[in-house]
Amino acid sequence: MSKEIKLRATVRAFILHLDGESFRLIQGDARQIIKYLTGFKFRAIITSPPYYRHRHYGGDNHEIGRERKAEEYLESLTQVFTACKDLLTEDGSLWIIIGDTRRQHEKLRIPHRLADRLVQSGYIFREDIIWYKKNNVSSSARNNFSQAYEYVLFFSKNRRSYTNLDAVRVLGNEAAEGRNKQPPANRIQYLPKNLDRNEIMRISHIIHKASPQTPISKLPTTSEIARAYGYDPENFCPTCYRKFKRHATRRRVGDHRHYPIFAVCNPRGKNPSNVWEIATRAHYGNEHFAIFPEELINIIIRFATKIDDYVLDPFAGRGTTGIVSTSLGRKFLGIDLYKENVDRANSNIIRSYSPQANLKRFSPPWKC
Ligand SMILES: C[S@@+](CC[C@H](N)C(=O)[O-])C[C@H]1O[C@@H](n2cnc3c(N)ncnc32)[C@H](O)[C@@H]1O
């Protein structure tokens, strides 16, 4: 049997097994392994490929990131991610955490060029999230700013993809941003109480009928409207932590251009922004990886997948995507070129085992 056929048979056998297990890791070149995964579908592919000319992970000359020219590196990644498209469900998405490379003061625009190539290959470019590393280390360069962020590129296979914004909404975001203090728990009101329909009708009538001649004193205040809608004006909103009496949007009423009208935030929280402020950790123990915080992957998994979905990481490294996927009840397949990384990812995922995640028996990593 030729090497090629043997490899294909091994990967196919592997696929048959994933159904009954929570995760699997395969050792090999992602470009090759992905070809043999045809027919298997993932709801999300979440990965951080080696950055261009940042570090060496071993001595294998199939290692991506060590190409002499940026174009060659981009070609390797395009090859992997274009093949990944066939492995996504029709509503699936691809997430790439990637940084740029600077050469002689020039930024090579690696993330932007990769995004252009993937759009040309048919992906929909949904978002370029900034992962702001709030504890970034100041650089000693004399002419450049310190690099304090990386990109999280979000693509979908089709125009519509599976997303669950409710799973990642932000509560108390204004407190987090230092604008409002966190109120005492017993003063936060989640749901309306004693909503007064007659009062709502009376207030709506006044607002609707208001003319330029209506004096401001005849218009309802935000406190009155809040009370009518069942919110105590002295209580706090669970989403933005503002008092309900200050919880307003501005509207033209009569001739009053900026009249404040009571508004309610979504009680499940606000939409998160596309800047994610997440601290990075230099190393996990003695592992020397470009650290990819679990918190970052956690947001993506909850937003882009459901329980029992399949998640793929073609550059698994220490297995962060696998750790978070399995702990959130998703099934995971990881690929890495090096045996040490596959072994490490395996033990990291096992170590993070939580009984709630219902992690099933694992098999030794497959070598291809
Ligand atoms: C940035 S690291 C991934 C880090 C990972 N996200 C984590 O949480 O640890 C990139 C990984 O890609 C692997 N790699 C490099 N070339 C590869 C290839 N051709 N196929 C598969 N994996 C490769 C490296 O061994 C390295 O572990």
Ligand as a Chemical Component Dictionary entry (heavy atoms), coordinates in Angstrom:
data_LIG
# 
_chem_comp.id                   LIG 
_chem_comp.type                 NON-POLYMER 
_chem_comp.pdbx_formal_charge   0 
_chem_comp.three_letter_code    LIG 
# 
loop_
_chem_comp_atom.comp_id 
_chem_comp_atom.atom_id 
_chem_comp_atom.alt_atom_id 
_chem_comp_atom.type_symbol 
_chem_comp_atom.charge 
_chem_comp_atom.model_Cartn_x 
_chem_comp_atom.model_Cartn_y 
_chem_comp_atom.model_Cartn_z 
_chem_comp_atom.pdbx_ordinal 
LIG C1  C1  C 0  0.714  29.363 17.427 1  
LIG S1  S1  S 1  0.927  27.669 17.744 2  
LIG C2  C2  C 0  -0.651 27.166 18.261 3  
LIG C3  C3  C 0  -0.889 27.499 19.675 4  
LIG C4  C4  C 0  -2.200 26.972 20.142 5  
LIG N1  N1  N 0  -3.279 27.805 19.695 6  
LIG C5  C5  C 0  -2.232 26.806 21.635 7  
LIG O1  O1  O 0  -3.192 27.112 22.286 8  
LIG O2  O2  O -1 -1.253 26.347 22.162 9  
LIG C6  C6  C 0  1.056  26.967 16.156 10 
LIG C7  C7  C 0  1.196  25.459 16.119 11 
LIG O3  O3  O 0  1.187  25.049 14.745 12 
LIG C8  C8  C 0  1.995  23.877 14.626 13 
LIG N2  N2  N 0  2.347  23.690 13.211 14 
LIG C9  C9  C 0  3.291  24.307 12.466 15 
LIG N3  N3  N 0  3.274  23.873 11.193 16 
LIG C10 C10 C 0  2.275  22.941 11.115 17 
LIG C11 C11 C 0  1.764  22.145 10.063 18 
LIG N4  N4  N 0  2.266  22.189 8.828  19 
LIG N5  N5  N 0  0.717  21.317 10.335 20 
LIG C12 C12 C 0  0.209  21.234 11.592 21 
LIG N6  N6  N 0  0.684  21.968 12.636 22 
LIG C13 C13 C 0  1.695  22.816 12.402 23 
LIG C14 C14 C 0  3.158  24.163 15.553 24 
LIG O4  O4  O 0  3.770  22.966 15.969 25 
LIG C15 C15 C 0  2.475  24.909 16.708 26 
LIG O5  O5  O 0  2.151  24.028 17.755 27 
# 
loop_
_chem_comp_bond.comp_id 
_chem_comp_bond.atom_id_1 
_chem_comp_bond.atom_id_2 
_chem_comp_bond.value_order 
_chem_comp_bond.pdbx_ordinal 
LIG C1  S1  SING 1  
LIG S1  C2  SING 2  
LIG S1  C6  SING 3  
LIG C2  C3  SING 4  
LIG C3  C4  SING 5  
LIG C4  N1  SING 6  
LIG C4  C5  SING 7  
LIG C5  O1  DOUB 8  
LIG C5  O2  SING 9  
LIG C6  C7  SING 10 
LIG C7  O3  SING 11 
LIG C7  C15 SING 12 
LIG O3  C8  SING 13 
LIG C8  N2  SING 14 
LIG C8  C14 SING 15 
LIG N2  C9  SING 16 
LIG N2  C13 SING 17 
LIG C9  N3  DOUB 18 
LIG N3  C10 SING 19 
LIG C10 C11 SING 20 
LIG C10 C13 DOUB 21 
LIG C11 N4  SING 22 
LIG C11 N5  DOUB 23 
LIG N5  C12 SING 24 
LIG C12 N6  DOUB 25 
LIG N6  C13 SING 26 
LIG C14 O4  SING 27 
LIG C14 C15 SING 28 
LIG C15 O5  SING 29 
# 
